[in-house]
Amino acid sequence: LKERICLHRAELLRAFHKVDANSDGLISIAKWQEIVGETLKVPIDWSLHGGSLVVAEAPEDANGKSDLVDFVKSLERYQIRLHEAYAGWQANVLSKVYTALQKSDLSLDSLKARFDKDADGSVTGAEVLEVLGSFDLALARPQLERALLWMNMDSGASFKASEFIAQLFVMCHDGVPASQVNSPAAVPNRTGSSSSMTRTMSGKQVPGSRRGSVFGDYRGDGTIKLADGSIVDGVTYVSELLTAIVDTDNDGKLSSTELHTVSQQLWHMIDKDGDGYLSYDEFADAVLEILQDPAHAKLSKQAIITRDHAKYLARRIDVCNTGHICFLEFLPLFSAASTNQGTDLQGSNSALIQHICTHIYEQQHALTKAFQFFDKEEAMRISAQDFVQAVAMVGEVISKGKPADEPFTREQIEILASHCPRDENDMIRYQSFLESFVVVDLHGA
């Protein structure tokens, strides 16, 4: 039953939205069971399986009754996942999407205007599909439609432009730390060489810092020394500091309202000249101002940082190397708290990955035949190139020859192939790959 729920996720979500009269994401358990039974087309003994498949998660009403289900959470509970041996491909797929948006280097107002074509202050599903289609996001159209479905935008619903941009960020990241999202590896240093790992005073390695980097009077590796003597990565430190400031209810996670605050208040406070970008000076001024503010003494942990050091961190955050920080380079600083663990933004961020995993899981028989076609020696293994060809071939069959309807792009398949474990001959054992997809119940039921 859990497997069927995963495979019919999109149909179920559409059906749930149709009966959600208050548009609050809540329906009764009885209605949830009715829709699941009709959609899955199997007889279900709810007296036997009801408690295992769904639980009431909404607060009690005035009469102390709680039979309402958060239907997005109820679907996210069941996921098709790939074994941890393939870890990393998900983040790579998602980061490709967000990086393409970052490279547009749009100011905050320009970004809003790009999506809000009619300038009415909101964005609709149609506007989003049109605009995202104009970017080179390496996403298939069905993946975009699936992501928008999780944001309840496929039926003509709309978001405020600024809220949508925050949601778009969460959609593209699955709990990736800021130091990885704003990876300085993408930014060349002054001599043109790439970033490297540098050892801290404690002997541990800190990701994303450069050995012997020079910025003004600053010469260092990008790490920050705290009052207790510990050494931390500079971008990670700034990420945690800014996140703590925006997390107004101090619950350790960011709500949609708090992320909205990022774009509407904090950004404009730092952007002194109002040009829609943060200069290195503006970023450094903001960091030093926060560190010097007694109200933030506990959060700042008495970090030791100079102005040139702060400007150097700004250059690391400027992953597109444009000489300033655009809003989409700024948002990842809040990614550590904007994960799908307990945030009310959950739903869209895993939709793209689930779309890919579900199609592969669903097409295991067809994929086996395709892999065997390339496995001329019947050795149960093929090259990475043949792996990509086989998966792409099945995608073409699924889409009935319509490229726009293919469930995944060739680039995504190549990323997946690059993360597949290889044998001693650099070949992929395709049966092991197919057996690595499992249905997971996040509640452990």
C-alpha positions as CSV (number, residue, x, y, z in Angstrom):
1,L,0.0,0.0,0.0
2,K,2.9,2.4,0.8
3,E,4.4,1.6,-2.5
4,R,1.2,2.3,-4.3
5,I,0.8,5.6,-2.5
6,C,4.3,6.6,-3.7
7,L,3.5,5.6,-7.3
8,H,0.2,7.6,-7.3
9,R,1.5,10.5,-5.4
10,A,0.7,13.2,-8.0
11,E,-2.9,11.8,-8.6
12,L,-3.5,11.7,-4.8
13,L,-2.3,15.3,-4.3
14,R,-4.5,16.6,-7.1
15,A,-7.5,14.8,-5.6
16,F,-6.7,16.1,-2.1
17,H,-6.4,19.7,-3.3
18,K,-9.9,19.5,-5.0
19,V,-11.6,18.6,-1.7
20,D,-9.6,21.1,0.4
21,A,-12.4,23.6,0.8
22,N,-10.5,26.0,3.1
23,S,-7.2,25.7,1.1
24,D,-5.4,25.1,4.4
25,G,-3.9,21.7,3.4
26,L,-6.2,19.8,5.8
27,I,-8.9,17.2,5.2
28,S,-10.6,14.7,7.4
29,I,-9.2,11.2,7.8
30,A,-12.4,9.8,6.4
31,K,-12.0,11.8,3.2
32,W,-8.3,10.9,3.0
33,Q,-9.2,7.2,3.2
34,E,-11.9,7.6,0.6
35,I,-9.7,9.3,-1.9
36,V,-6.8,6.9,-1.3
37,G,-9.0,3.9,-1.8
38,E,-10.6,5.3,-5.0
39,T,-7.2,6.3,-6.5
40,L,-5.3,3.1,-5.7
41,K,-8.2,1.0,-6.9
42,V,-7.6,-1.7,-4.3
43,P,-9.9,-2.7,-1.4
44,I,-8.4,-1.5,1.9
45,D,-9.4,-2.7,5.4
46,W,-9.0,0.7,7.1
47,S,-9.8,-0.9,10.5
48,L,-6.7,-3.0,10.0
49,H,-4.3,-0.6,8.2
50,G,-5.7,2.9,8.9
51,G,-3.6,3.6,12.0
52,S,-0.4,2.5,10.1
53,L,-1.0,4.5,7.0
54,V,-2.2,7.9,8.2
55,V,-2.4,9.8,11.5
56,A,-4.2,13.0,12.4
57,E,-1.6,15.7,12.7
58,A,-3.7,18.8,13.0
59,P,-4.4,20.6,16.3
60,E,-7.6,19.7,18.1
61,D,-10.6,21.9,17.4
62,A,-12.8,23.6,20.0
63,N,-14.5,20.3,20.7
64,G,-11.3,18.5,21.4
65,K,-11.7,16.5,18.2
66,S,-8.7,15.9,15.9
67,D,-9.5,13.9,12.8
68,L,-7.8,16.2,10.3
69,V,-4.9,15.2,8.1
70,D,-2.1,17.4,6.7
71,F,-2.3,15.7,3.3
72,V,1.0,17.0,2.0
73,K,2.8,15.6,5.1
74,S,0.9,12.4,4.7
75,L,2.3,11.9,1.2
76,E,5.8,13.0,2.1
77,R,5.8,10.3,4.7
78,Y,6.3,7.7,2.0
79,Q,9.2,8.1,-0.4
80,I,11.1,6.1,-2.9
81,R,14.8,6.5,-2.2
82,L,18.0,5.3,-3.6
83,H,20.5,3.5,-1.4
84,E,23.1,5.8,0.4
85,A,25.8,4.3,-1.8
86,Y,24.5,6.7,-4.5
87,A,24.5,9.7,-2.1
88,G,25.3,13.1,-3.7
89,W,23.4,12.8,-7.0
90,Q,20.3,14.4,-5.5
91,A,22.2,17.5,-4.3
92,N,23.9,17.8,-7.7
93,V,20.6,17.7,-9.6
94,L,19.0,20.3,-7.4
95,S,22.1,22.6,-7.3
96,K,22.1,22.6,-11.1
97,V,18.7,24.2,-11.1
98,Y,19.5,26.9,-8.6
99,T,22.9,27.7,-10.1
100,A,21.2,28.3,-13.4
101,L,18.9,30.9,-11.7
102,Q,21.9,32.4,-9.9
103,K,23.8,33.0,-13.1
104,S,21.0,35.2,-14.3
105,D,22.3,37.7,-11.7
106,L,19.0,39.5,-11.4
107,S,18.3,42.1,-8.7
108,L,15.5,41.3,-6.2
109,D,13.1,43.6,-8.0
110,S,14.1,42.2,-11.4
111,L,13.7,38.7,-10.2
112,K,10.1,39.5,-9.0
113,A,9.3,41.2,-12.2
114,R,10.7,38.3,-14.2
115,F,8.1,35.9,-12.7
116,D,5.3,38.4,-12.1
117,K,4.7,39.2,-15.8
118,D,1.5,41.2,-15.3
119,A,3.0,43.1,-12.3
120,D,0.0,42.3,-10.0
121,G,2.2,41.3,-7.1
122,S,1.6,37.6,-7.4
123,V,2.8,34.7,-9.6
124,T,0.6,32.0,-11.0
125,G,1.5,28.5,-12.2
126,A,1.3,29.6,-15.8
127,E,3.7,32.5,-15.3
128,V,6.2,30.2,-13.4
129,L,6.2,27.5,-16.0
130,E,6.8,30.1,-18.8
131,V,9.6,31.8,-16.9
132,L,11.4,28.7,-15.7
133,G,11.2,27.3,-19.2
134,S,13.2,30.3,-20.4
135,F,16.1,29.4,-18.0
136,D,18.5,26.6,-18.8
137,L,17.6,24.6,-15.7
138,A,18.3,21.1,-17.1
139,L,14.8,20.2,-16.0
140,A,12.1,18.2,-17.9
141,R,8.7,20.0,-18.1
142,P,7.0,17.1,-16.2
143,Q,9.5,17.8,-13.3
144,L,8.6,21.5,-13.3
145,E,4.9,20.6,-13.3
146,R,5.4,18.1,-10.4
147,A,7.3,20.7,-8.3
148,L,4.5,23.3,-8.9
149,L,1.9,20.8,-8.0
150,W,3.5,20.4,-4.5
151,M,3.3,24.2,-4.3
152,N,-0.4,24.0,-5.1
153,M,0.1,26.1,-8.2
154,D,-1.1,23.7,-10.9
155,S,-4.8,24.7,-10.4
156,G,-4.4,28.4,-10.9
157,A,-3.5,29.3,-7.3
158,S,-0.9,32.0,-6.8
159,F,1.8,33.1,-4.5
160,K,3.0,36.6,-3.5
161,A,6.1,37.2,-5.7
162,S,8.5,37.5,-2.8
163,E,7.1,34.4,-1.0
164,F,7.3,32.4,-4.2
165,I,11.0,33.2,-4.6
166,A,11.7,31.9,-1.1
167,Q,9.7,28.8,-1.9
168,L,11.6,28.4,-5.2
169,F,14.8,28.3,-3.2
170,V,13.5,25.6,-0.8
171,M,12.3,23.6,-3.8
172,C,15.8,23.5,-5.2
173,H,17.5,22.3,-2.0
174,D,17.2,19.3,0.1
175,G,18.9,20.4,3.3
176,V,22.2,21.3,1.6
177,P,24.4,23.4,4.0
178,A,25.2,26.9,3.0
179,S,28.9,26.2,2.7
180,Q,28.1,23.7,0.0
181,V,25.3,25.6,-1.8
182,N,27.5,28.7,-2.1
183,S,30.4,26.5,-2.9
184,P,33.6,28.6,-3.3
185,A,34.9,25.9,-5.6
186,A,32.9,27.6,-8.3
187,V,34.8,30.9,-7.7
188,P,38.3,31.2,-9.1
189,N,40.9,33.0,-6.9
190,R,43.0,35.8,-8.3
191,T,45.5,33.4,-9.9
192,G,42.7,31.4,-11.5
193,S,43.2,28.2,-9.5
194,S,40.2,26.6,-7.8
195,S,39.4,26.3,-4.1
196,S,41.0,23.6,-2.0
197,M,40.6,22.1,1.5
198,T,42.6,23.8,4.2
199,R,43.6,22.5,7.6
200,T,42.5,24.5,10.6
201,M,44.5,25.1,13.8
202,S,42.8,22.1,15.3
203,G,44.0,19.9,12.5
204,K,40.6,19.3,11.1
205,Q,39.6,20.2,7.5
206,V,37.2,23.0,6.8
207,P,35.4,22.7,3.4
208,G,35.5,25.6,1.0
209,S,38.4,27.6,2.2
210,R,41.5,28.7,0.3
211,R,45.0,28.3,1.6
212,G,46.8,31.7,1.7
213,S,44.1,33.8,0.1
214,V,44.6,37.5,0.1
215,F,41.9,40.2,0.2
216,G,43.0,43.7,1.1
217,D,44.9,43.3,4.4
218,Y,43.3,39.9,5.0
219,R,45.5,36.8,4.5
220,G,43.9,33.6,5.6
221,D,41.9,30.5,4.7
222,G,38.4,31.9,5.3
223,T,37.9,30.4,8.8
224,I,36.9,32.3,11.9
225,K,38.2,31.9,15.4
226,L,35.6,32.1,18.2
227,A,36.1,33.2,21.8
228,D,36.3,29.6,23.0
229,G,39.2,29.0,20.7
230,S,37.4,26.8,18.2
231,I,37.8,27.4,14.5
232,V,34.8,27.4,12.1
233,D,34.3,27.9,8.4
234,G,33.5,31.6,7.7
235,V,30.5,31.1,5.4
236,T,29.0,28.5,7.7
237,Y,29.4,30.9,10.7
238,V,27.7,33.8,8.8
239,S,25.0,31.4,7.7
240,E,24.2,30.3,11.3
241,L,24.4,33.9,12.6
242,L,22.0,35.4,10.0
243,T,19.7,32.4,10.3
244,A,19.5,32.8,14.1
245,I,18.5,36.5,13.6
246,V,15.7,35.6,11.1
247,D,14.5,32.7,13.3
248,T,12.3,35.0,15.4
249,D,10.6,32.2,17.3
250,N,13.9,30.5,18.1
251,D,12.7,27.0,17.1
252,G,15.7,26.2,15.0
253,K,13.9,26.2,11.7
254,L,12.6,28.8,9.3
255,S,8.9,29.2,8.4
256,S,7.6,30.6,5.2
257,T,6.9,33.9,7.1
258,E,10.5,34.1,8.4
259,L,11.9,33.4,4.9
260,H,9.6,36.1,3.6
261,T,11.2,38.4,6.2
262,V,14.6,37.7,4.7
263,S,13.6,39.2,1.4
264,Q,11.4,42.0,2.7
265,Q,13.4,43.3,5.7
266,L,16.9,41.9,6.3
267,W,17.9,42.2,2.6
268,H,16.7,45.8,2.3
269,M,18.4,46.7,5.6
270,I,21.8,45.5,4.2
271,D,21.3,46.9,0.7
272,K,22.0,50.5,1.7
273,D,22.0,52.0,-1.8
274,G,18.8,50.1,-2.8
275,D,20.2,48.9,-6.1
276,G,19.0,45.3,-5.5
277,Y,22.5,43.9,-5.0
278,L,24.8,43.7,-2.0
279,S,28.3,45.1,-2.6
280,Y,31.1,43.5,-0.7
281,D,31.3,46.6,1.4
282,E,27.6,46.5,2.3
283,F,27.9,42.8,3.3
284,A,31.0,43.5,5.4
285,D,29.3,46.5,7.1
286,A,26.3,44.3,8.0
287,V,28.4,41.5,9.4
288,L,30.5,43.9,11.5
289,E,27.4,45.8,12.7
290,I,25.8,42.6,13.8
291,L,28.9,41.5,15.7
292,Q,29.2,44.9,17.4
293,D,25.5,45.0,18.5
294,P,25.2,44.0,22.2
295,A,21.8,42.5,21.4
296,H,23.5,39.8,19.3
297,A,26.4,39.1,21.6
298,K,25.2,35.6,22.5
299,L,24.6,34.8,18.8
300,S,28.0,36.2,17.6
301,K,30.0,34.0,20.1
302,Q,32.5,36.9,20.2
303,A,33.9,36.0,16.8
304,I,37.1,37.7,15.7
305,I,36.8,39.1,12.2
306,T,38.1,42.1,10.4
307,R,36.5,44.2,7.6
308,D,38.7,42.7,4.9
309,H,37.9,39.2,6.3
310,A,34.2,39.9,6.0
311,K,34.7,41.2,2.4
312,Y,36.6,38.0,1.6
313,L,33.6,36.0,2.8
314,A,31.4,38.1,0.6
315,R,33.5,37.2,-2.4
316,R,33.1,33.5,-1.5
317,I,29.3,34.0,-1.4
318,D,29.4,35.7,-4.8
319,V,29.6,32.3,-6.6
320,C,29.0,33.9,-10.0
321,N,32.1,36.1,-9.5
322,T,30.2,39.3,-10.5
323,G,31.7,41.6,-7.9
324,H,28.4,41.7,-5.9
325,I,25.9,39.4,-4.2
326,C,22.5,38.9,-5.9
327,F,19.5,37.8,-3.9
328,L,19.7,34.2,-5.1
329,E,23.3,34.0,-3.8
330,F,22.2,35.5,-0.5
331,L,19.3,33.1,0.2
332,P,21.4,29.9,0.5
333,L,22.9,31.4,3.7
334,F,19.6,30.3,5.3
335,S,19.6,26.8,3.9
336,A,20.8,25.1,7.0
337,A,17.5,25.8,8.7
338,S,15.3,25.6,5.6
339,T,15.4,21.8,5.3
340,N,12.4,19.5,5.0
341,Q,12.7,18.5,8.6
342,G,9.8,20.2,10.4
343,T,9.5,23.3,8.2
344,D,6.2,24.4,6.9
345,L,7.9,24.8,3.5
346,Q,8.2,21.1,3.0
347,G,6.5,19.6,0.0
348,S,8.2,21.0,-3.0
349,N,11.9,20.5,-2.1
350,S,11.9,16.8,-2.7
351,A,9.4,16.7,-5.5
352,L,12.0,16.8,-8.3
353,I,14.0,13.9,-6.8
354,Q,10.9,11.9,-6.0
355,H,9.8,12.4,-9.6
356,I,13.0,10.8,-10.9
357,C,13.1,8.0,-8.3
358,T,9.4,7.1,-8.8
359,H,9.8,6.8,-12.6
360,I,12.9,4.6,-12.3
361,Y,11.3,2.5,-9.7
362,E,8.1,2.2,-11.7
363,Q,10.0,1.3,-14.9
364,Q,12.3,-1.4,-13.4
365,H,11.2,-4.1,-15.9
366,A,11.7,-1.8,-18.9
367,L,15.0,-0.6,-17.6
368,T,16.2,-4.2,-17.1
369,K,15.4,-5.0,-20.7
370,A,17.2,-1.8,-21.9
371,F,20.3,-2.6,-19.8
372,Q,20.3,-6.2,-21.1
373,F,20.2,-4.8,-24.7
374,F,23.6,-3.1,-24.0
375,D,24.9,-6.0,-22.0
376,K,26.2,-8.0,-25.0
377,E,28.2,-10.4,-22.8
378,E,25.4,-11.0,-20.4
379,A,27.7,-10.1,-17.5
380,M,25.1,-8.0,-15.6
381,R,27.2,-4.9,-16.0
382,I,27.5,-2.1,-18.5
383,S,29.6,1.1,-19.0
384,A,28.4,4.4,-17.7
385,Q,27.9,5.6,-21.3
386,D,25.6,2.6,-22.0
387,F,23.8,3.2,-18.7
388,V,22.9,6.7,-19.8
389,Q,21.8,5.5,-23.2
390,A,19.6,2.8,-21.7
391,V,17.8,5.1,-19.2
392,A,17.4,7.8,-21.9
393,M,15.9,5.2,-24.2
394,V,13.3,4.2,-21.6
395,G,12.5,7.9,-21.0
396,E,11.8,8.3,-24.7
397,V,9.4,5.4,-24.6
398,I,7.6,6.8,-21.5
399,S,7.1,10.2,-23.3
400,K,6.0,8.5,-26.5
401,G,8.7,10.3,-28.5
402,K,7.8,13.8,-27.2
403,P,11.0,15.3,-25.8
404,A,9.1,17.8,-23.7
405,D,7.4,15.0,-21.8
406,E,10.4,12.9,-20.9
407,P,10.5,12.2,-17.2
408,F,14.2,13.1,-16.8
409,T,16.8,15.0,-18.8
410,R,20.0,13.4,-20.2
411,E,22.1,15.6,-17.9
412,Q,20.3,14.3,-14.8
413,I,20.9,10.7,-16.0
414,E,24.6,11.5,-16.5
415,I,24.8,12.9,-13.0
416,L,23.1,9.7,-11.6
417,A,25.5,7.6,-13.7
418,S,28.5,9.5,-12.3
419,H,27.4,8.6,-8.7
420,C,26.8,4.9,-9.4
421,P,29.4,2.6,-7.7
422,R,31.7,0.9,-10.3
423,D,33.4,-2.5,-10.2
424,E,37.1,-3.1,-10.8
425,N,36.6,-2.6,-14.5
426,D,34.8,0.7,-14.1
427,M,31.5,-0.8,-15.0
428,I,28.0,-0.4,-13.4
429,R,26.2,-3.5,-12.1
430,Y,22.7,-2.5,-13.2
431,Q,20.9,-5.2,-11.2
432,S,22.4,-3.8,-8.0
433,F,21.3,-0.3,-9.1
434,L,17.7,-1.4,-9.7
435,E,17.6,-3.2,-6.3
436,S,18.8,0.0,-4.6
437,F,15.5,1.7,-4.8
438,V,13.3,1.1,-1.7
439,V,10.1,2.5,-0.3
440,V,10.7,4.3,2.9
441,D,8.3,5.3,5.7
442,L,9.8,8.3,7.3
443,H,7.6,7.7,10.4
444,G,9.2,4.3,10.8
445,A,5.8,2.6,10.9
